[in-house]
Amino acid sequence: MDLEARKINFVQEFLRLESEEIIGDLEKILIKTKTDLYEKNLRPMSIEQFNAEIEQSMNDSKNGRLIKASDLKEKIKKWS
Protein backbone atom coordinates (compact mmCIF):
# COMPACT_ATOMS: atom_id res chain seq x y z
CA MET A 1 0.00 0.00 0.00
CA ASP A 2 1.52 3.36 -0.98
CA LEU A 3 1.69 6.33 1.38
CA GLU A 4 -1.35 8.13 -0.07
CA ALA A 5 -3.53 5.03 0.32
CA ARG A 6 -2.29 4.53 3.87
CA LYS A 7 -3.11 8.15 4.77
CA ILE A 8 -6.61 7.85 3.31
CA ASN A 9 -7.15 4.59 5.19
CA PHE A 10 -5.90 6.17 8.42
CA VAL A 11 -8.18 9.20 8.06
CA GLN A 12 -11.17 6.98 7.38
CA GLU A 13 -10.43 4.90 10.48
CA PHE A 14 -9.84 8.06 12.51
CA LEU A 15 -13.20 9.51 11.46
CA ARG A 16 -14.96 6.35 12.69
CA LEU A 17 -13.52 6.75 16.20
CA GLU A 18 -15.96 7.56 18.99
CA SER A 19 -13.50 7.48 21.90
CA GLU A 20 -12.12 10.81 23.11
CA GLU A 21 -9.43 8.86 24.95
CA ILE A 22 -8.12 7.24 21.76
CA ILE A 23 -8.25 10.55 19.89
CA GLY A 24 -6.34 12.21 22.74
CA ASP A 25 -3.73 9.45 22.69
CA LEU A 26 -3.31 9.80 18.92
CA GLU A 27 -2.91 13.57 19.28
CA LYS A 28 -0.19 13.06 21.90
CA ILE A 29 1.62 10.53 19.70
CA LEU A 30 1.45 12.89 16.70
CA ILE A 31 2.78 15.86 18.68
CA LYS A 32 5.58 13.84 20.29
CA THR A 33 6.62 12.21 17.01
CA LYS A 34 6.68 15.54 15.16
CA THR A 35 8.68 17.14 18.00
CA ASP A 36 11.16 14.24 18.09
CA LEU A 37 11.62 14.41 14.31
CA TYR A 38 12.12 18.17 14.41
CA GLU A 39 14.70 17.90 17.21
CA LYS A 40 16.48 15.06 15.42
CA ASN A 41 16.94 17.25 12.33
CA LEU A 42 17.82 20.40 14.27
CA ARG A 43 21.38 21.52 13.62
CA PRO A 44 23.20 24.46 15.16
CA MET A 45 24.03 27.23 12.72
CA SER A 46 27.65 27.95 11.86
CA ILE A 47 29.38 31.00 13.29
CA GLU A 48 29.41 32.42 9.77
CA GLN A 49 25.62 32.03 9.47
CA PHE A 50 25.16 33.48 12.95
CA ASN A 51 27.23 36.55 12.04
CA ALA A 52 25.38 36.93 8.71
CA GLU A 53 22.04 36.87 10.59
CA ILE A 54 23.28 39.56 12.98
CA GLU A 55 24.55 41.67 10.07
CA GLN A 56 21.20 41.36 8.29
CA SER A 57 19.36 42.35 11.48
CA MET A 58 21.56 45.40 11.93
CA ASN A 59 21.01 46.34 8.29
CA ASP A 60 17.24 45.96 8.69
CA SER A 61 17.34 48.15 11.79
CA LYS A 62 19.32 50.91 10.05
CA ASN A 63 16.93 50.87 7.09
CA GLY A 64 13.73 50.94 9.14
CA ARG A 65 12.63 47.41 8.28
CA LEU A 66 11.34 46.65 11.77
CA ILE A 67 7.95 46.03 13.32
CA LYS A 68 7.24 47.03 16.90
CA ALA A 69 6.20 44.12 19.12
CA SER A 70 2.94 45.90 19.96
CA ASP A 71 2.14 46.34 16.23
CA LEU A 72 2.91 42.68 15.60
CA LYS A 73 0.62 41.63 18.46
CA GLU A 74 -2.20 43.69 16.97
CA LYS A 75 -1.61 42.12 13.56
CA ILE A 76 -1.71 38.64 15.09
CA LYS A 77 -5.00 39.36 16.86
CA LYS A 78 -6.59 39.98 13.45
CA TRP A 79 -5.56 36.51 12.18
CA SER A 80 -8.31 34.69 14.07
N, CA, C and O atoms as a GROMACS GRO file, in nm:
protein
  320
    1MET      N    1   0.086  -0.118   0.000
    1MET     CA    2   0.000   0.000   0.000
    1MET      C    3   0.091   0.124   0.000
    1MET      O    4   0.180   0.135   0.084
    2ASP      N    5   0.069   0.216  -0.092
    2ASP     CA    6   0.152   0.336  -0.098
    2ASP      C    7   0.110   0.434   0.012
    2ASP      O    8   0.008   0.416   0.079
    3LEU      N    9   0.190   0.538   0.029
    3LEU     CA   10   0.169   0.633   0.138
    3LEU      C   11   0.033   0.703   0.128
    3LEU      O   12  -0.035   0.719   0.229
    4GLU      N   13  -0.006   0.744   0.008
    4GLU     CA   14  -0.135   0.813  -0.007
    4GLU      C   15  -0.251   0.722   0.035
    4GLU      O   16  -0.343   0.767   0.103
    5ALA      N   17  -0.247   0.598  -0.005
    5ALA     CA   18  -0.353   0.503   0.032
    5ALA      C   19  -0.354   0.480   0.182
    5ALA      O   20  -0.461   0.471   0.243
    6ARG      N   21  -0.237   0.472   0.242
    6ARG     CA   22  -0.229   0.453   0.387
    6ARG      C   23  -0.288   0.573   0.460
    6ARG      O   24  -0.359   0.556   0.559
    7LYS      N   25  -0.258   0.695   0.412
    7LYS     CA   26  -0.311   0.814   0.476
    7LYS      C   27  -0.463   0.819   0.466
    7LYS      O   28  -0.531   0.852   0.562
    8ILE      N   29  -0.515   0.787   0.350
    8ILE     CA   30  -0.661   0.785   0.331
    8ILE      C   31  -0.725   0.683   0.424
    8ILE      O   32  -0.826   0.711   0.488
    9ASN      N   33  -0.665   0.565   0.431
    9ASN     CA   34  -0.715   0.459   0.519
    9ASN      C   35  -0.712   0.504   0.665
    9ASN      O   36  -0.806   0.481   0.740
   10PHE      N   37  -0.603   0.568   0.704
   10PHE     CA   38  -0.590   0.616   0.842
   10PHE      C   39  -0.698   0.720   0.873
   10PHE      O   40  -0.762   0.713   0.978
   11VAL      N   41  -0.717   0.815   0.784
   11VAL     CA   42  -0.818   0.920   0.806
   11VAL      C   43  -0.957   0.859   0.816
   11VAL      O   44  -1.037   0.900   0.900
   12GLN      N   45  -0.986   0.762   0.732
   12GLN     CA   46  -1.117   0.698   0.738
   12GLN      C   47  -1.137   0.628   0.872
   12GLN      O   48  -1.243   0.640   0.934
   13GLU      N   49  -1.035   0.557   0.917
   13GLU     CA   50  -1.043   0.489   1.048
   13GLU      C   51  -1.056   0.593   1.159
   13GLU      O   52  -1.135   0.574   1.252
   14PHE      N   53  -0.980   0.700   1.150
   14PHE     CA   54  -0.984   0.806   1.251
   14PHE      C   55  -1.124   0.866   1.260
   14PHE      O   56  -1.175   0.890   1.370
   15LEU      N   57  -1.186   0.891   1.147
   15LEU     CA   58  -1.320   0.951   1.146
   15LEU      C   59  -1.426   0.859   1.206
   15LEU      O   60  -1.532   0.907   1.248
   16ARG      N   61  -1.400   0.730   1.209
   16ARG     CA   62  -1.496   0.635   1.269
   16ARG      C   63  -1.482   0.628   1.422
   16ARG      O   64  -1.570   0.572   1.489
   17LEU      N   65  -1.375   0.683   1.477
   17LEU     CA   66  -1.352   0.675   1.620
   17LEU      C   67  -1.460   0.750   1.698
   17LEU      O   68  -1.505   0.857   1.658
   18GLU      N   69  -1.498   0.693   1.810
   18GLU     CA   70  -1.596   0.756   1.899
   18GLU      C   71  -1.535   0.782   2.037
   18GLU      O   72  -1.598   0.845   2.122
   19SER      N   73  -1.413   0.736   2.059
   19SER     CA   74  -1.350   0.748   2.190
   19SER      C   75  -1.260   0.872   2.198
   19SER      O   76  -1.163   0.884   2.124
   20GLU      N   77  -1.295   0.963   2.289
   20GLU     CA   78  -1.212   1.081   2.311
   20GLU      C   79  -1.075   1.041   2.363
   20GLU      O   80  -0.976   1.108   2.335
   21GLU      N   81  -1.070   0.932   2.440
   21GLU     CA   82  -0.943   0.886   2.496
   21GLU      C   83  -0.847   0.843   2.383
   21GLU      O   84  -0.730   0.880   2.385
   22ILE      N   85  -0.896   0.768   2.288
   22ILE     CA   86  -0.812   0.724   2.176
   22ILE      C   87  -0.768   0.844   2.092
   22ILE      O   88  -0.653   0.852   2.052
   23ILE      N   89  -0.860   0.936   2.066
   23ILE     CA   90  -0.825   1.055   1.989
   23ILE      C   91  -0.719   1.136   2.062
   23ILE      O   92  -0.624   1.184   2.001
   24GLY      N   93  -0.734   1.150   2.194
   24GLY     CA   94  -0.634   1.221   2.274
   24GLY      C   95  -0.499   1.154   2.268
   24GLY      O   96  -0.396   1.220   2.255
   25ASP      N   97  -0.499   1.020   2.277
   25ASP     CA   98  -0.373   0.946   2.269
   25ASP      C   99  -0.307   0.964   2.133
   25ASP      O  100  -0.185   0.980   2.124
   26LEU      N  101  -0.386   0.961   2.027
   26LEU     CA  102  -0.331   0.980   1.892
   26LEU      C  103  -0.274   1.121   1.876
   26LEU      O  104  -0.171   1.140   1.812
   27GLU      N  105  -0.342   1.220   1.933
   27GLU     CA  106  -0.291   1.357   1.928
   27GLU      C  107  -0.156   1.367   1.998
   27GLU      O  108  -0.063   1.430   1.948
   28LYS      N  109  -0.146   1.304   2.115
   28LYS     CA  110  -0.019   1.306   2.190
   28LYS      C  111   0.092   1.238   2.111
   28LYS      O  112   0.205   1.288   2.106
   29ILE      N  113   0.062   1.126   2.050
   29ILE     CA  114   0.162   1.053   1.970
   29ILE      C  115   0.207   1.141   1.853
   29ILE      O  116   0.327   1.150   1.825
   30LEU      N  117   0.112   1.204   1.785
   30LEU     CA  118   0.145   1.289   1.670
   30LEU      C  119   0.235   1.404   1.713
   30LEU      O  120   0.336   1.431   1.648
   31ILE      N  121   0.199   1.472   1.820
   31ILE     CA  122   0.277   1.586   1.868
   31ILE      C  123   0.418   1.541   1.908
   31ILE      O  124   0.516   1.605   1.872
   32LYS      N  125   0.426   1.432   1.983
   32LYS     CA  126   0.558   1.384   2.029
   32LYS      C  127   0.644   1.340   1.911
   32LYS      O  128   0.762   1.372   1.907
   33THR      N  129   0.586   1.269   1.817
   33THR     CA  130   0.662   1.221   1.701
   33THR      C  131   0.712   1.338   1.617
   33THR      O  132   0.827   1.337   1.573
   34LYS      N  133   0.626   1.438   1.594
   34LYS     CA  134   0.668   1.554   1.516
   34LYS      C  135   0.778   1.631   1.590
   34LYS      O  136   0.874   1.677   1.527
   35THR      N  137   0.766   1.645   1.721
   35THR     CA  138   0.868   1.714   1.800
   35THR      C  139   0.999   1.639   1.795
   35THR      O  140   1.105   1.698   1.773
   36ASP      N  141   0.993   1.506   1.814
   36ASP     CA  142   1.116   1.424   1.809
   36ASP      C  143   1.184   1.436   1.673
   36ASP      O  144   1.306   1.448   1.666
   37LEU      N  145   1.107   1.432   1.566
   37LEU     CA  146   1.162   1.441   1.431
   37LEU      C  147   1.226   1.578   1.409
   37LEU      O  148   1.334   1.588   1.352
   38TYR      N  149   1.158   1.682   1.454
   38TYR     CA  150   1.212   1.817   1.441
   38TYR      C  151   1.346   1.828   1.516
   38TYR      O  152   1.444   1.879   1.462
   39GLU      N  153   1.348   1.780   1.640
   39GLU     CA  154   1.470   1.790   1.721
   39GLU      C  155   1.582   1.706   1.662
   39GLU      O  156   1.699   1.743   1.670
   40LYS      N  157   1.548   1.593   1.604
   40LYS     CA  158   1.648   1.506   1.542
   40LYS      C  159   1.717   1.576   1.425
   40LYS      O  160   1.837   1.559   1.403
   41ASN      N  161   1.641   1.656   1.350
   41ASN     CA  162   1.694   1.725   1.233
   41ASN      C  163   1.747   1.864   1.263
   41ASN      O  164   1.799   1.932   1.174
   42LEU      N  165   1.735   1.908   1.388
   42LEU     CA  166   1.782   2.040   1.427
   42LEU      C  167   1.934   2.042   1.432
   42LEU      O  168   1.996   1.957   1.495
   43ARG      N  169   1.993   2.138   1.365
   43ARG     CA  170   2.138   2.152   1.362
   43ARG      C  171   2.174   2.295   1.402
   43ARG      O  172   2.107   2.390   1.361
   44PRO      N  173   2.279   2.309   1.481
   44PRO     CA  174   2.320   2.446   1.516
   44PRO      C  175   2.374   2.518   1.391
   44PRO      O  176   2.434   2.456   1.303
   45MET      N  177   2.352   2.648   1.386
   45MET     CA  178   2.403   2.723   1.272
   45MET      C  179   2.552   2.748   1.291
   45MET      O  180   2.602   2.750   1.403
   46SER      N  181   2.621   2.766   1.181
   46SER     CA  182   2.765   2.795   1.186
   46SER      C  183   2.786   2.937   1.238
   46SER      O  184   2.694   3.018   1.238
   47ILE      N  185   2.906   2.965   1.282
   47ILE     CA  186   2.938   3.100   1.329
   47ILE      C  187   2.925   3.200   1.215
   47ILE      O  188   2.887   3.315   1.237
   48GLU      N  189   2.955   3.154   1.092
   48GLU     CA  190   2.941   3.242   0.977
   48GLU      C  191   2.794   3.278   0.954
   48GLU      O  192   2.761   3.394   0.928
   49GLN      N  193   2.706   3.178   0.963
   49GLN     CA  194   2.562   3.202   0.947
   49GLN      C  195   2.510   3.292   1.059
   49GLN      O  196   2.431   3.384   1.034
   50PHE      N  197   2.555   3.266   1.181
   50PHE     CA  198   2.516   3.348   1.295
   50PHE      C  199   2.553   3.494   1.273
   50PHE      O  200   2.471   3.584   1.294
   51ASN      N  201   2.678   3.518   1.229
   51ASN     CA  202   2.723   3.655   1.204
   51ASN      C  203   2.646   3.719   1.088
   51ASN      O  204   2.616   3.838   1.092
   52ALA      N  205   2.615   3.641   0.984
   52ALA     CA  206   2.538   3.693   0.871
   52ALA      C  207   2.398   3.733   0.917
   52ALA      O  208   2.345   3.835   0.872
   53GLU      N  209   2.338   3.654   1.006
   53GLU     CA  210   2.204   3.687   1.059
   53GLU      C  211   2.209   3.817   1.140
   53GLU      O  212   2.119   3.901   1.129
   54ILE      N  213   2.313   3.833   1.219
   54ILE     CA  214   2.328   3.956   1.298
   54ILE      C  215   2.346   4.075   1.205
   54ILE      O  216   2.284   4.180   1.224
   55GLU      N  217   2.432   4.059   1.104
   55GLU     CA  218   2.455   4.167   1.007
   55GLU      C  219   2.326   4.207   0.937
   55GLU      O  220   2.297   4.325   0.921
   56GLN      N  221   2.248   4.108   0.895
   56GLN     CA  222   2.120   4.136   0.829
   56GLN      C  223   2.025   4.210   0.923
   56GLN      O  224   1.956   4.303   0.882
   57SER      N  225   2.021   4.168   1.049
   57SER     CA  226   1.936   4.235   1.148
   57SER      C  227   1.977   4.380   1.169
   57SER      O  228   1.892   4.469   1.178
   58MET      N  229   2.107   4.403   1.177
   58MET     CA  230   2.156   4.540   1.193
   58MET      C  231   2.121   4.626   1.070
   58MET      O  232   2.083   4.742   1.083
   59ASN      N  233   2.135   4.566   0.953
   59ASN     CA  234   2.101   4.634   0.829
   59ASN      C  235   1.952   4.668   0.826
   59ASN      O  236   1.914   4.779   0.790
   60ASP      N  237   1.868   4.572   0.864
   60ASP     CA  238   1.724   4.596   0.869
   60ASP      C  239   1.691   4.709   0.965
   60ASP      O  240   1.605   4.793   0.936
   61SER      N  241   1.759   4.712   1.080
   61SER     CA  242   1.734   4.816   1.179
   61SER      C  243   1.771   4.953   1.124
   61SER      O  244   1.694   5.048   1.137
   62LYS      N  245   1.888   4.963   1.062
   62LYS     CA  246   1.932   5.091   1.005
   62LYS      C  247   1.838   5.142   0.897
   62LYS      O  248   1.820   5.263   0.881
   63ASN      N  249   1.777   5.051   0.822
   63ASN     CA  250   1.693   5.087   0.709
   63ASN      C  251   1.544   5.087   0.742
   63ASN      O  252   1.460   5.091   0.652
   64GLY      N  253   1.512   5.081   0.871
   64GLY     CA  254   1.373   5.094   0.914
   64GLY      C  255   1.283   4.976   0.879
   64GLY      O  256   1.162   4.991   0.869
   65ARG      N  257   1.343   4.861   0.861
   65ARG     CA  258   1.263   4.741   0.828
   65ARG      C  259   1.235   4.662   0.956
   65ARG      O  260   1.273   4.545   0.969
   66LEU      N  261   1.169   4.727   1.048
   66LEU     CA  262   1.134   4.666   1.177
   66LEU      C  263   0.985   4.681   1.202
   66LEU      O  264   0.919   4.768   1.146
   67ILE      N  265   0.934   4.593   1.287
   67ILE     CA  266   0.795   4.602   1.332
   67ILE      C  267   0.798   4.602   1.485
   67ILE      O  268   0.858   4.514   1.546
   68LYS      N  269   0.732   4.699   1.544
   68LYS     CA  270   0.724   4.703   1.690
   68LYS      C  271   0.648   4.580   1.738
   68LYS      O  272   0.556   4.532   1.672
   69ALA      N  273   0.687   4.529   1.854
   69ALA     CA  274   0.620   4.412   1.912
   69ALA      C  275   0.471   4.439   1.931
   69ALA      O  276   0.389   4.351   1.906
   70SER      N  277   0.436   4.557   1.974
   70SER     CA  278   0.294   4.590   1.996
   70SER      C  279   0.217   4.588   1.863
   70SER      O  280   0.102   4.543   1.859
   71ASP      N  281   0.280   4.638   1.754
   71ASP     CA  282   0.214   4.634   1.623
   71ASP      C  283   0.197   4.490   1.575
   71ASP      O  284   0.095   4.455   1.517
   72LEU      N  285   0.297   4.409   1.600
   72LEU     CA  286   0.291   4.268   1.560
   72LEU      C  287   0.180   4.196   1.637
   72LEU      O  288   0.108   4.114   1.580
   73LYS      N  289   0.168   4.225   1.765
   73LYS     CA  290   0.062   4.163   1.846
   73LYS      C  291  -0.076   4.201   1.792
   73LYS      O  292  -0.166   4.116   1.785
   74GLU      N  293  -0.093   4.326   1.753
   74GLU     CA  294  -0.220   4.369   1.697
   74GLU      C  295  -0.249   4.298   1.565
   74GLU      O  296  -0.362   4.258   1.538
   75LYS      N  297  -0.147   4.283   1.484
   75LYS     CA  298  -0.162   4.212   1.356
   75LYS      C  299  -0.204   4.066   1.380
   75LYS      O  300  -0.292   4.014   1.310
   76ILE      N  301  -0.141   4.003   1.476
   76ILE     CA  302  -0.171   3.864   1.509
   76ILE      C  303  -0.315   3.848   1.558
   76ILE      O  304  -0.380   3.749   1.524
   77LYS      N  305  -0.364   3.942   1.635
   77LYS     CA  306  -0.500   3.936   1.686
   77LYS      C  307  -0.602   3.931   1.572
   77LYS      O  308  -0.708   3.871   1.586
   78LYS      N  309  -0.568   3.993   1.459
   78LYS     CA  310  -0.659   3.998   1.345
   78LYS      C  311  -0.659   3.867   1.265
   78LYS      O  312  -0.746   3.847   1.181
   79TRP      N  313  -0.565   3.778   1.290
   79TRP     CA  314  -0.556   3.651   1.218
   79TRP      C  315  -0.674   3.560   1.248
   79TRP      O  316  -0.718   3.486   1.160
   80SER      N  317  -0.725   3.564   1.371
   80SER     CA  318  -0.831   3.469   1.407
   80SER      C  319  -0.969   3.517   1.378
   80SER      O  320  -1.066   3.445   1.404
   0.00000   0.00000   0.00000
